[in-house]
Amino acid sequence: MALAHAIESKVEAAYRRGDLVEKRRRLMEDWAAFCASPVHDGEVVVPIRGAGRG
């Protein structure tokens, strides 16, 4: 819902836009905080795909 996919019905699009603006704002604030957070030494990034294969 946060990706703003095209909705063909203008009425439904208006309702969704109004209902989701606050949720979208909080999501984007959380994402910005995550992106701006420092990387800590020693953190291990585990790949989601291909984990354990090989």
BELGIWO-V781497 format. One record per residue. PHI is phi in radians with two decimals (999 if undefined). PSI is psi in whole degrees, -180 to 180 (* if undefined). OMEGA is omega in degrees with one decimal (none if undefined). Layout:
BEGIN
<<PHI	PSI	OMEGA> <PHI	PSI	OMEGA>>
END
This chain:
BEGIN
<<999	-29	-177.1> <-1.32	-15	-177.4> <-1.45	-3	176.4> <1.00	50	174.4> <-1.08	151	-178.0> <-1.18	132	176.5> <-1.99	125	-173.6> <-1.18	-39	-178.6> <-1.36	121	-179.2> <-1.15	-34	178.9> <-1.16	-48	179.1> <-1.11	-39	178.8> <-1.06	-41	179.5> <-1.12	-44	179.1> <-1.12	-45	-179.7> <-1.10	-41	-179.2> <-1.07	-45	-179.8> <-1.17	-39	-176.8> <-1.29	-29	-170.2> <-1.85	-3	-176.8> <-1.02	-47	-178.9> <-1.13	-42	178.0> <-1.11	-41	178.9> <-1.11	-41	179.1> <-1.06	-47	179.7> <-1.11	-40	178.6> <-1.06	-46	-178.6> <-1.20	-35	175.7> <-1.13	-44	178.6> <-1.12	-41	179.6> <-1.13	-41	178.6> <-1.10	-42	178.6> <-1.12	-40	178.3> <-1.11	-46	-178.3> <-1.15	-31	-177.7> <-1.53	-7	-178.0> <-1.28	145	-178.8> <-1.23	152	175.3> <-1.52	131	-178.8> <-1.63	137	177.6> <-1.05	141	176.6> <1.54	-4	177.6> <-1.21	142	-179.9> <-1.92	127	176.3> <-1.69	123	-178.8> <-1.81	123	179.5> <-1.17	141	179.1> <-1.36	-47	-179.9> <-1.62	140	177.7> <1.41	6	179.0> <-1.13	128	177.4> <1.46	-1	178.0> <-1.63	151	171.9> <2.30	*	none>>
END
